[in-house]
């Protein structure tokens, strides 16, 4: 008897949950049916839905949605880590943002999530030497989402940029995994150095609204930067800094500040 070979079933719990949430959402609010079907239910895979959403948001008379969709789809095939990072971002947002109740919300509605995913495409283009296309993605992301991330910047997975308005991340910035930041954060330079001129943010860091981290400095893992601070020097791991210029004011307050999202300084103990 001939052996029958079947294709292995692809397990994608994030996508399965998003599709189930979408079905429930259409039943609860039929007015959103067209958008939810086009953005989620018409697609067989998470990668297809993600590529469609980015192309829909960034398409313009200069470069059509269809052209962008084809470009993004090809990049996802060559770089599966991009969509895997997006899955991690979705889970992170659901876990950390009390305003997020479903995985489908960031995919459809949250500009912080969408801007980061557009940047991941731009970064892949930049790394491949397709600089003008990468700049196009940066330009459109800035115009549509109010988030300006240079395509050369490196961003890890499990990222949440809450509200996301007026976030600026420079070319040589490095952002680790499981980092959370709020609106009006700048990871910028302090001059015209041609080498590394932007900060390195290690894993698990929490950056408060309006904070500015400037120059070739390192923010140690699981540290916390208070809202409105201006950071100009290295920060050791697991510390809280505040002020202009920022100074160490205590310990981080918990093992994973980026996950707890606790911005209150409180009694931090000795620095």
N, C-alpha and C positions, 0 to 999 in steps of 0.2 A: 504494500500500500504506500502510495507516494506521501511524503511528508509535506504538510501544509505549513508554509512560513507566514506568519502574521506580523504586521508591524507592531512594535511595542507601543502600548498606550502611553501618551505623554501626560504626566501628572503635573498640573499647574494649579495648586489650591488658591493662589491669589486671583487668577483669572476666573476660576470657577465661582469664587465668592462674588467677584465683581458682576458677573453675568446674572447670578441669582439676585443680587441687589438691584440690578437694572430691571429685571422682570417685575419685581415688587414695586419699584418706583413708577413704572409705566401704569401699573394697575392703580396705584394710589393717586397719580396725577397724569391723566391721559394727555394733557396739554404738552407735556414734555416728551411724548412718545416719539415724535419725529427725531428730536435731538438724541434721545437715548438709543433709539434703534440705529441711527447713523453712526453714533460715536462708540457704541458698545455691541449691541445685539446683532448687527450685520457682520461682525468680524468673528473669525474662527479662533484667532489667537490674540493674546495680549499685545504682542509686537505690532500686529496690524492695527489694533485700536489706538495704540500709542502713536504710531506713525501718522495715522489719519488725523488725530487730534492736533499734533504739532503742525502738520501741513495746513490744516484748516485755519489755525490761529496766525500763522506766519505768511501764508500766501498773499500775493499782492499783484498789481498789474505788471510789476517788474519781473516777478517769477511766480508762476501759477501754482495753485495748490497741488495739481496733478504732478507737475514737475518735481516739487518738493517731496511729495509722497513717494515717487519712484526712487529718488535719491536716498531718502531715509530708509526705505525698505531694503535697499541694497546694503546700506551701512549696517543695519541690524543683522543681516545674514553674515557679514564679515566680522562683526563685533557683537556677539551675543551677550557679552558682559554689560553692554549699555542697557538693555532691557532688564537684565537681572538686577542692576543697580536701581532701576526705576521701581521694580517690585519692592526692594528693600526700603526705598524712600516712601512708598505708599504705606507700608507697614509701620514705619517710624512715625509718619504723620498721624495715622490712626491712633497710635499708642500715646503720642505726646500732646496732641492738640485737642483740648476739650470741646472745640467747636466742630470736630470731625467725627462723624458717627458711622460712616460707611467708606469702604475702600474706593468706591466709584466717585466720591466727592472730589478728591484732589485731581483725579484724571479729567473730570469734566469742568471743574469750577475754580480750582486753586491756582492762582498765577505763580506762586512760589514753586510749586511742583512742576508746572508746565515750563517755567523758565529754566529750571535746572535740567529738564530733559532736553530742551532745545540746545542748551549749552553742551550737553554730552555729545550731541550730533556735531556741533561746531568744533569741539575739541578733537573728535575723530577726524574731521576734515583737516584741521590744523596740523595734526600729527602726520597726516598723509601728504602734507605739502600743498593742499588745495586751499591756499590762503584766502583768495578772494571770496570763495564760497563760504568759508568760515566767517569772514568779516560780514558777509550778508546776513548770516544767522545771528551774529552778535547785534547788528544794526536793528533787525526786525524784532529781536527779543527785547531790546531796549525800548523800541517804539511801542510795542504792544503791551509789554508787561511792566515797564518801568524798572527793569532789572538789567544792569550793564555788567556782564561778565566777559572778560577778554577770553577769546577761544583758546589761548595758550594756558590759561589757569587749569589746575588739576583739582578735581573735586571727587571725594570718596563717595561711599554709598551709605544709605541710612541717614540722608540729609533732610532736615526740615528748615525751610526759610519761611517763617510765619509772617503773613501779611505781605512781606517781600517788597513793598514800595521803596524805591530809591536805594536799593542795594547795589554796591559797586565792588567788584572783585578784579584786581589787576592781573596783568599778564603772567607774572612769575609767582603768583600766590599758590599755596598748596593747602588744601583743606582735607583733613583726614576723614575717617568713617565716624558715623553717629554724632555728627556735629549739629547743633541747633543754633539758629540765629533769628533775630527779629528784623523789622523794617529799619531802613536808613543806616544799615551797617556798611562801613567801608573797610575793605582790606586793600590799603593803598601804599604808595611809595612816598618817599620823602625827597626825591630829587630825580636826576636824569641818569642814574647809573645804568650801564648797559648789561650788567650781570643780574643776579637775583636782587630785586629791589622791593619785593613784597613779602608779607609775612607767611609763615608756616603755622597753620592751625592743626594741632595734633588731635587724635581721636577723642571724642566724648566731650568737647568743649562747648560751653553755653555762652553765647554772645548776646548781650542785651540790646534793646532798641537804641539806635543812634550812636552806638559805640564806633570808634575809629581806631583801627589797628594799623600802624604805619611803619613801613621800613622792613629791612631784612632782619626780622626778629622771629622768635619761636614762642608760641603759646603752648605750654606743656599740657599733656593729656589731662582730661577731666577737670580743667580749670574753669573758672567762671569770671566773665567780664561784666561789670555792672553797666546798666543803661547810661548812655551819655559819656562814658569814659573815653579817654584818649590814651592809647597804649603805645609807648615809644621804646620800651625795653622788653627783654625776654621775661617771660613769666614761668616760674617753675611749675611742675605738675601739681594738680590738685590744690590750687590756691584760688582765692577770690581777690580781684583787684577792682579798684574804684577810683574815680577822680580824674582831674585834668592838671597835670599828667597823672596817669593811673599809678597807684601804689598798692602793694599787697596789704589787705586789711584783714585777712584771716584765711582759714582753710576753705576748701570748696564747699563744705557744709554737708556733703553726701558723696557717695562713691561715683554716681553718674549724674552730674547736674544737667547734662544735655537731655537726659531722659525724664528726670523729674520736673524740669522746667521751672525750678524754684528760683525766682529772682530776688526774693527778700533777703537783705543782708543779715538782719537779726543778730544773735549772739554767735559769732563765728569762732570764738576762741582765739588763742595766740597766733600771730602770724608766723 
